[in-house]
Amino acid sequence: MISNLIKSLKLTIAFCVLFSVCYIFILWAFARVATPNNGNAEVVELNGKVVGAANVGQSFTQDIYFWGRPSCAGDGYDATSSAGSNKGPSNEEYLAELEARIDTFLVHHPYLKRAEVPAEIVTASASGLDPHISPKAAYVQVQRVAAARGVTPEQLMAIVNANIEEPLLGLFGTEKVNVLKLNVAVEKALGK
């Protein structure tokens, strides 16, 4: 009886070590070899200073910047509060939030009709931290950003088009634009 208990205890300790140390080490080693940046977060720099991580959305509200998706993750894309809103499409509070977001977007984009506002620009992602928007969501903002920066829309369109990320292997996913990278590219090309 005692020998069986000791064997069970040894087996339990062996599995604890295997799954809590070895498994994590294997994942870490795989990430170092098979992922970009050796498993580290991709950081974005401007003028030699880190301005953010490319895989976490940031809040841009000034007209000189392209805006990303809204966040439900606390105040200002708080990664410790990553989550969706859990509000369904018939929830009154959620619908009121959407209406307020659409109204705010239209105030800054008076050249758009309500039906032209991309859904993704007024709805938060499931994580609340999405760093990407579609090229369409970037294109509808070009006129606002160009006017705020005093440049032509064509100059900004060229920057947007240069920052479109293609689907993985041309098959998996959709075209997307990383908002932080786009805003950094605009800053580098045009300044404030």
trRosetta pair geometry for C-beta under 8 A, 3 or more apart (Angstrom, degrees):
i j d omega theta_ij theta_ji phi_ij phi_ji
1 4 5.9 -55 -153 32 27 110
1 5 6.7 26 150 -17 62 106
2 5 5.5 -52 -150 36 36 114
2 6 6.4 37 151 -19 67 104
3 6 5.6 -50 -147 36 34 112
3 7 6.4 38 151 -20 64 104
4 7 5.6 -51 -147 36 32 113
4 8 6.3 34 153 -19 65 105
5 8 5.7 -53 -148 36 31 112
5 9 6.3 33 152 -20 64 106
6 9 5.6 -52 -146 36 32 113
6 10 6.4 34 153 -19 64 104
7 10 5.7 -54 -148 36 31 111
7 11 6.3 30 153 -18 64 107
8 11 5.6 -55 -146 38 30 112
8 12 6.2 34 153 -22 64 106
9 12 5.6 -51 -146 35 30 113
9 13 6.4 30 154 -17 64 105
10 13 5.8 -55 -148 38 30 110
10 14 6.2 32 152 -21 65 107
11 14 5.6 -53 -146 36 31 114
11 15 6.4 27 157 -15 65 106
12 15 6.0 -57 -148 39 29 107
12 16 6.3 33 152 -22 64 106
13 16 5.6 -52 -147 34 32 115
13 17 6.5 30 155 -16 65 104
14 17 6.0 -56 -152 37 29 108
14 18 6.2 31 151 -21 64 110
15 18 5.3 -52 -141 38 34 115
15 19 5.9 13 167 -3 69 111
16 19 6.5 -66 -139 47 21 94
16 20 5.6 -10 174 9 63 121
17 20 6.7 -67 -122 50 18 90
17 21 5.3 -27 -170 26 61 121
17 22 6.8 60 138 -13 70 101
18 21 7.3 -46 -93 51 5 81
18 22 4.9 -35 -151 35 47 130
18 23 6.7 64 146 -30 61 94
19 22 7.2 -15 -52 53 17 89
19 23 5.0 10 -147 -4 43 136
20 23 7.1 24 -42 38 11 105
20 24 6.8 0 173 -10 36 119
21 24 6.3 -69 -152 39 19 105
21 25 6.3 17 156 -18 61 112
22 25 5.6 -57 -147 37 30 113
22 26 6.3 32 155 -21 66 104
23 26 5.7 -52 -150 33 31 112
23 27 6.6 29 152 -15 64 104
24 27 5.7 -53 -149 38 34 111
24 28 6.2 36 152 -20 66 107
25 28 5.6 -54 -146 38 31 113
25 29 6.2 31 156 -19 66 106
26 29 5.8 -53 -145 37 29 110
26 30 6.3 31 154 -20 63 106
27 30 5.7 -54 -147 36 30 112
27 31 6.3 31 154 -19 64 106
28 31 5.7 -56 -150 36 30 112
28 32 6.5 33 152 -23 64 105
28 39 6.7 84 -158 -176 57 167
29 32 5.6 -51 -149 31 33 114
29 33 6.6 16 157 -7 64 110
30 33 6.2 -70 -151 44 30 101
30 34 5.4 -19 174 18 71 122
30 35 8.0 67 130 -15 68 99
31 34 6.8 -68 -112 53 20 84
31 35 5.0 -19 -158 16 63 129
31 38 7.5 71 131 162 76 44
31 39 3.1 80 137 -107 106 118
32 35 7.7 6 -41 40 8 91
32 38 5.0 9 -144 -167 63 81
32 39 4.9 -46 -70 -8 49 127
35 38 7.2 89 78 -159 83 5
35 39 5.2 96 60 -80 125 54
36 42 6.6 8 112 -70 118 117
37 40 4.6 -104 143 63 107 81
37 41 7.1 -64 115 89 154 13
37 42 5.2 -158 -37 -80 151 73
41 53 4.7 -29 161 -141 131 121
41 54 7.5 169 170 36 82 77
41 55 6.2 -120 -147 29 93 117
42 53 6.8 109 74 -164 55 69
42 54 4.1 -29 94 31 108 126
42 55 6.4 103 41 -24 94 95
43 50 4.9 -32 174 -137 130 112
43 52 7.2 171 -152 97 69 31
43 53 5.8 -51 -101 -102 62 58
43 54 7.0 -163 -109 -15 10 86
44 50 7.2 106 71 -155 44 63
44 51 5.6 -55 97 61 92 91
44 52 5.4 -4 47 66 107 77
44 53 7.3 148 5 -129 86 9
44 54 5.3 114 -43 -68 105 85
44 180 5.3 164 29 136 163 117
44 181 5.9 -138 -114 -84 138 68
44 184 5.5 -148 168 -33 122 159
45 48 6.4 0 176 -130 122 11
45 49 6.3 153 -153 74 81 29
45 50 5.5 -50 -95 -91 77 47
45 51 6.6 131 -130 4 25 86
45 184 7.8 100 82 -152 31 145
46 49 6.2 -30 68 62 66 83
46 51 4.9 23 13 -26 107 137
46 184 5.1 -138 -76 -136 110 100
46 187 5.9 11 -143 93 135 145
46 188 7.1 -135 -133 -60 89 91
51 180 7.1 174 107 -169 105 110
51 184 6.6 163 57 -89 145 116
52 56 7.0 -131 177 72 101 93
52 58 5.3 -68 -121 -52 157 139
52 180 5.1 -113 80 -144 136 147
53 56 4.7 48 77 22 109 104
54 131 6.4 125 166 149 47 165
54 178 5.8 -3 -165 -168 92 149
54 180 6.2 -148 -117 71 54 128
54 181 6.2 34 -127 -50 104 107
55 131 5.9 -148 -159 1 20 144
56 77 6.4 124 161 165 95 123
56 79 5.8 -39 -135 -81 141 118
56 129 5.1 -45 -144 179 74 115
56 131 5.9 76 84 -62 10 115
57 68 4.9 -171 -151 127 112 155
57 69 6.4 -74 -123 53 159 86
57 71 6.2 -178 90 -74 129 114
57 77 5.0 -146 91 -117 82 136
57 129 5.1 -180 23 -178 95 46
57 130 5.3 33 -44 78 131 39
57 131 4.4 -161 -72 -86 62 53
57 179 6.7 41 -135 43 82 128
57 180 7.7 -171 -136 -34 39 105
58 68 7.0 104 58 14 52 141
58 76 7.9 5 -158 -179 57 84
58 77 5.7 -113 -109 33 33 160
58 131 7.6 35 -2 -120 70 88
58 179 7.2 -152 47 96 82 114
58 180 5.6 81 18 -82 120 108
59 68 7.8 -110 -105 46 30 106
59 71 7.1 -85 -74 10 94 126
59 76 4.7 -77 -10 -135 140 79
59 77 5.8 -161 -34 -5 85 108
60 65 4.0 -113 -175 117 128 137
60 66 6.6 49 95 83 154 42
60 67 5.1 -152 83 -106 97 57
60 68 6.4 96 25 2 103 85
60 179 6.7 -149 9 158 134 123
60 183 6.3 -161 -96 -81 153 154
61 65 7.8 36 39 59 22 119
61 67 7.0 57 -97 -106 36 112
62 65 5.3 75 69 14 86 102
62 148 7.6 147 150 177 84 152
63 108 6.2 -161 -100 -154 98 114
63 144 5.7 -116 -158 163 94 100
63 145 6.8 -173 162 -97 64 48
63 147 7.6 -52 158 82 126 91
63 148 3.8 177 120 -86 104 148
64 145 6.4 82 -159 -145 29 74
64 148 4.5 -139 -78 127 60 125
64 149 5.5 105 -136 -67 88 87
64 192 6.4 25 178 -140 160 75
65 145 6.9 -87 105 -115 3 111
65 183 4.9 15 -145 -123 99 124
65 186 7.5 161 -120 69 57 146
66 133 7.7 -139 155 36 117 142
66 138 5.9 1 -149 -131 142 81
66 141 5.2 113 -129 106 79 149
66 145 6.1 -24 -67 -68 69 147
66 160 8.0 126 -80 -98 150 102
66 177 7.9 -53 137 126 157 132
66 179 5.6 -144 102 -146 106 86
66 182 5.3 -23 40 109 145 129
66 183 5.8 -141 37 -69 88 88
66 186 7.3 147 -10 -18 101 149
67 121 6.9 80 97 -155 108 103
67 141 6.5 -173 25 -112 83 149
67 179 7.2 -28 145 -147 17 138
68 130 7.1 -175 170 97 115 80
68 131 6.7 -58 -136 -152 149 36
68 132 7.7 91 -141 61 107 7
68 133 5.8 -155 -134 -40 60 110
68 179 3.9 -108 -74 -11 103 168
68 180 7.9 -6 -54 -38 136 69
69 120 5.8 -69 -96 165 109 81
69 121 6.6 -122 -102 -118 58 32
69 123 7.1 -36 -155 84 107 50
69 124 6.0 123 151 -125 106 44
69 125 5.6 71 115 -24 158 94
69 130 4.9 17 43 72 139 117
69 133 6.3 166 -41 -85 83 90
70 101 6.1 -73 -45 -122 149 140
70 121 7.9 81 -18 165 84 40
70 122 6.7 23 -6 -158 123 29
70 123 7.1 -139 42 133 107 7
70 124 4.8 -79 91 -73 84 85
71 74 7.6 -26 131 57 117 54
71 76 7.0 63 60 -167 143 9
71 77 4.6 -148 -79 -79 167 63
71 78 7.8 139 143 18 139 62
71 124 5.8 104 -128 -128 17 119
71 128 4.6 79 -162 177 74 83
71 129 6.5 49 -126 -81 113 43
72 83 6.4 -85 105 93 108 67
72 84 5.7 58 59 -161 149 31
72 85 4.3 -128 -129 -63 151 81
72 124 4.3 144 -22 109 95 168
72 128 4.1 -105 53 -106 73 119
73 77 5.9 42 74 -141 116 34
73 78 5.2 -155 138 58 90 68
73 79 6.9 30 156 -90 144 24
73 81 4.5 146 -170 93 71 86
73 82 5.0 -3 -117 -99 133 39
73 83 6.2 132 -97 33 78 58
73 124 8.0 171 -11 -169 75 137
73 127 7.2 -6 -54 144 131 62
73 128 3.3 144 -31 118 94 131
73 129 5.6 10 2 -57 157 85
74 77 7.8 -43 68 72 88 8
74 78 3.2 -23 66 35 136 134
74 80 7.2 26 -15 68 151 79
74 81 3.7 112 -30 43 108 151
75 78 6.2 51 51 -30 52 120
77 128 7.3 176 -122 139 56 83
77 129 5.7 101 -155 -120 90 73
78 81 4.5 38 94 25 111 108
78 82 7.9 -138 100 -50 61 57
79 82 5.8 3 -161 -49 48 106
79 129 6.1 60 -104 -106 73 145
81 128 7.3 -56 111 92 81 150
82 127 5.1 -21 -171 -174 105 82
82 128 5.7 -177 -146 55 52 104
82 129 5.4 -36 -117 -19 102 126
83 86 7.6 -14 156 -28 110 100
83 127 7.3 -32 -76 -155 13 36
83 128 5.8 13 63 -3 35 132
84 124 6.6 159 -136 105 68 109
84 125 7.3 -104 -95 119 91 41
84 126 4.6 -45 -60 -147 121 48
84 127 7.2 -4 -54 -32 74 13
84 128 6.2 -173 -86 -45 37 93
85 94 6.6 136 118 -107 144 107
85 124 6.3 108 -27 55 106 130
85 128 7.8 120 -45 -82 68 112
87 91 4.1 -108 -174 54 96 160
87 93 6.4 -107 -134 80 145 98
87 94 3.6 170 133 -67 133 127
87 97 7.9 95 76 25 160 137
88 91 5.0 123 57 -27 67 100
88 94 6.9 -176 68 22 35 158
89 94 7.1 -110 -116 107 24 139
89 95 7.8 74 -178 -71 48 91
90 95 7.6 -8 -160 -43 23 122
91 94 3.9 69 79 11 108 114
91 95 6.6 177 86 -12 55 84
92 95 5.8 -57 -147 37 30 110
92 96 6.4 31 154 -19 65 106
93 96 5.7 -54 -151 35 31 112
93 97 6.5 35 149 -21 64 103
94 97 5.6 -51 -151 32 34 114
94 98 6.5 34 151 -18 65 103
95 98 5.6 -50 -148 35 34 113
95 99 6.4 36 152 -20 65 103
96 99 5.7 -51 -147 35 32 113
96 100 6.4 33 153 -19 64 105
97 100 5.8 -58 -151 37 30 111
97 101 6.3 29 153 -18 65 107
98 101 5.7 -55 -147 37 32 111
98 102 6.2 31 155 -18 66 106
98 122 5.7 84 -149 145 73 117
98 123 6.9 4 -110 -81 104 80
99 102 5.8 -54 -146 37 30 110
99 103 6.2 32 155 -19 65 107
100 103 5.7 -53 -146 37 30 112
100 104 6.3 30 155 -18 64 106
101 104 5.8 -55 -147 37 30 111
101 105 6.3 31 154 -19 65 107
101 122 4.0 140 117 -148 126 93
101 123 8.0 156 88 -57 160 41
102 105 5.7 -55 -147 37 31 112
102 106 6.2 27 155 -17 66 108
102 114 6.6 47 172 -145 126 88
102 117 5.6 134 -136 91 89 169
102 122 5.3 14 -66 -116 71 158
103 106 5.8 -58 -147 38 29 109
103 107 6.6 37 153 -27 63 101
104 107 5.7 -47 -152 25 33 115
104 108 7.0 14 156 -2 62 106
105 108 6.2 -71 -159 46 32 100
105 109 5.8 -15 159 23 72 117
105 112 7.8 -39 134 66 97 144
105 117 5.5 102 105 -133 142 127
105 121 6.3 101 -116 124 148 119
105 122 6.2 -88 -19 -76 144 106
106 109 5.9 -75 -125 65 31 82
106 110 6.8 74 170 -95 68 46
106 112 6.3 -122 -118 75 74 102
106 114 6.7 -19 -83 -90 140 67
106 117 6.8 -69 -64 -68 87 131
107 110 7.2 1 -159 -64 23 84
108 144 5.8 48 154 -136 89 146
109 112 4.5 15 134 9 111 119
109 117 7.6 137 77 -97 140 90
109 140 6.7 31 -151 154 151 96
109 141 7.1 -81 -89 -105 126 56
109 143 7.4 101 -137 71 83 108
109 144 5.5 -69 -91 -54 77 129
111 143 5.7 -41 44 104 152 158
112 116 4.5 -139 -163 82 95 122
112 117 6.1 102 143 -65 140 72
112 140 6.2 46 -89 -168 135 113
113 116 4.8 93 55 0 74 107
114 117 6.2 -40 -166 2 39 112
116 140 6.6 163 148 -124 99 132
117 121 6.4 -117 179 65 82 119
117 122 6.3 38 149 -22 122 128
117 140 7.5 149 -119 156 42 161
118 121 4.7 85 73 -2 94 106
118 122 7.8 162 90 3 56 85
118 133 7.8 102 98 -171 150 109
118 134 6.8 -154 -163 49 153 115
118 136 5.6 137 -89 114 136 105
118 137 4.4 -107 59 -90 159 84
118 140 6.3 -175 -14 12 105 146
119 122 6.5 -82 -160 48 36 92
119 123 5.6 -1 161 6 79 123
120 123 6.2 -71 -124 52 29 92
120 133 6.1 151 117 -140 127 80
120 134 6.2 113 38 1 154 103
120 137 5.6 -77 76 -70 112 144
121 133 6.7 41 -83 -136 83 130
121 137 4.9 165 -59 -144 108 114
121 140 7.6 -102 -27 68 160 132
124 128 5.3 9 173 -111 126 67
124 130 7.7 161 -172 15 59 112
125 128 6.3 -152 67 -55 75 22
125 129 7.2 -82 67 45 120 40
125 130 3.6 95 -5 -29 152 129
127 130 6.2 130 56 -50 103 72
131 178 5.4 8 134 -145 107 83
131 179 6.1 -143 179 30 63 90
131 180 6.1 -42 -161 3 112 107
132 165 7.7 -78 -123 39 127 127
132 176 4.1 7 -174 175 134 127
132 177 6.3 138 -154 67 77 40
132 178 5.6 -48 -92 -91 77 52
132 179 6.9 -179 -112 -17 23 83
133 137 3.9 -104 168 83 119 135
133 138 5.8 142 93 -48 117 81
133 176 7.0 146 74 -160 25 79
133 177 5.5 -27 66 62 76 96
133 179 5.9 66 0 -64 104 104
134 137 4.9 101 53 4 75 99
134 138 7.3 -140 98 0 44 85
134 174 7.0 -27 -114 124 99 127
134 175 6.8 76 -151 91 74 82
134 176 6.3 -65 -102 -112 44 60
134 177 7.1 54 150 13 11 93
135 138 5.5 -58 -152 39 38 112
135 139 6.1 42 151 -26 71 105
135 160 6.9 113 -146 159 82 109
135 161 7.9 52 -141 -99 123 55
135 164 5.3 7 -85 -109 117 119
135 175 5.5 -12 -17 122 115 123
135 176 7.6 -141 -35 -121 70 16
135 177 5.8 113 -85 -31 55 115
136 139 5.6 -51 -144 33 32 114
136 140 6.7 30 159 -19 64 101
137 140 6.3 -49 -148 30 30 108
137 141 7.2 22 153 -12 57 110
137 177 7.7 -152 69 43 94 118
138 141 6.0 -71 -161 39 35 108
138 142 7.1 59 146 -52 67 87
138 160 4.8 158 139 -144 130 124
138 177 4.8 15 -44 43 143 163
138 182 6.6 -127 -126 -141 131 165
139 142 5.7 -25 -158 -13 41 118
139 157 7.4 42 -122 -117 81 88
139 160 6.7 142 -77 144 62 162
140 143 7.9 -46 178 19 39 99
141 144 5.4 -60 -165 43 61 113
141 145 5.7 52 144 -19 88 109
142 145 6.1 -64 -145 42 28 105
142 146 5.9 29 160 -22 67 112
142 153 5.0 79 141 -150 112 93
142 156 4.8 161 -149 104 91 128
142 157 5.8 31 -138 -69 151 75
142 160 6.5 -73 -86 -25 111 147
143 146 5.8 -56 -143 37 26 112
143 147 6.4 25 159 -17 62 107
143 153 5.7 -12 -91 -96 59 125
144 147 6.0 -60 -151 36 27 108
144 148 6.3 21 155 -15 64 111
145 148 5.7 -58 -145 40 31 110
145 149 6.1 13 161 -4 67 114
145 156 5.7 136 92 -130 115 155
145 186 7.2 -65 171 -144 136 155
146 149 6.2 -68 -142 48 25 98
146 150 8.0 -149 167 29 54 6
146 151 5.3 -102 -147 77 74 74
146 152 6.2 -27 -159 146 128 15
146 153 4.5 -82 -41 -79 168 58
146 155 7.1 133 -120 55 104 95
146 156 5.0 -118 -72 -4 96 138
147 150 7.6 29 -174 -71 28 39
149 156 7.8 131 47 -70 138 119
149 186 7.6 -120 -77 174 161 115
149 190 5.7 31 177 146 141 143
149 192 7.5 -130 -124 -167 87 35
151 155 4.7 -78 159 60 121 143
151 156 6.5 126 96 -39 120 94
151 190 5.8 -72 -44 -132 153 137
152 155 4.9 106 63 -4 80 98
152 156 7.6 -157 98 3 50 84
153 156 5.7 -61 -154 43 41 107
153 157 6.0 47 149 -28 74 104
154 157 5.5 -48 -141 32 33 115
154 158 6.7 38 157 -23 62 100
155 158 6.1 -56 -160 29 29 111
155 159 7.0 23 147 -13 62 106
155 189 7.7 174 169 138 102 128
155 190 7.1 101 142 -81 131 123
156 159 5.5 -55 -152 37 40 111
156 160 6.2 42 151 -20 71 103
156 186 7.0 18 -125 -116 87 111
157 160 5.6 -52 -146 37 33 112
157 161 6.1 32 156 -18 66 107
158 161 5.9 -54 -145 39 28 110
158 162 6.4 28 155 -19 62 108
159 162 5.7 -56 -147 37 30 111
159 163 6.4 14 157 -9 64 113
159 182 7.1 110 139 -158 100 78
159 185 5.4 160 -168 125 107 115
159 186 5.7 103 147 -85 159 71
159 189 5.7 -142 -95 30 128 160
159 190 8.0 -68 -53 -19 155 113
160 163 6.0 -75 -152 44 29 102
160 164 7.1 48 151 -47 65 90
160 177 6.6 -25 -159 -118 80 150
160 182 6.6 29 -111 -143 62 122
161 164 6.0 -29 -154 -6 37 115
162 185 7.0 -172 90 -177 114 151
163 177 5.5 67 116 -142 100 94
163 178 7.0 -111 172 45 108 76
163 181 5.9 168 -152 115 121 104
163 182 4.7 145 121 -95 164 80
163 185 5.5 -154 -69 17 130 161
164 175 5.4 -4 -177 -173 109 111
164 176 7.4 142 -157 72 64 25
164 177 5.8 -48 -102 -79 56 87
165 175 6.9 154 76 -158 52 57
165 176 5.2 -24 58 67 103 78
165 177 6.9 162 9 -92 85 33
165 178 6.6 56 -20 -20 131 93
166 170 6.4 -16 155 -93 122 60
166 175 6.2 -26 -116 -105 42 79
167 170 5.8 76 76 -150 97 16
167 171 6.0 -154 124 55 126 19
167 172 5.6 165 173 67 101 40
167 173 4.3 174 -133 71 85 80
167 174 6.0 1 -79 -88 105 10
167 175 6.7 -67 -37 -60 78 51
168 171 7.0 -52 87 59 67 68
168 172 4.1 -28 63 66 104 106
168 173 5.6 78 7 16 89 118
169 172 6.1 49 44 11 98 98
173 176 7.3 -57 158 -13 118 117
177 181 7.9 -143 177 69 67 102
177 182 5.4 36 168 -55 109 135
178 181 4.0 51 89 20 114 115
178 182 6.4 170 85 -18 56 86
179 182 5.6 -55 -144 36 30 113
179 183 6.3 27 159 -16 65 106
180 183 5.9 -57 -148 38 29 107
180 184 6.3 27 154 -16 64 107
181 184 5.7 -56 -147 39 31 111
181 185 6.3 35 153 -21 65 106
182 185 5.6 -55 -149 36 30 112
182 186 6.4 32 152 -20 65 104
183 186 5.5 -48 -146 34 34 113
183 187 6.4 38 152 -20 64 103
184 187 5.5 -50 -148 35 34 114
184 188 6.3 33 154 -19 65 105
185 188 5.8 -53 -146 37 31 111
185 189 6.2 20 158 -11 65 112
186 189 6.0 -64 -143 45 27 103
186 190 5.6 -29 177 30 67 114
187 190 7.0 -77 -120 58 15 74
187 191 6.4 51 -166 -104 55 30
187 192 7.4 5 -129 -54 82 67
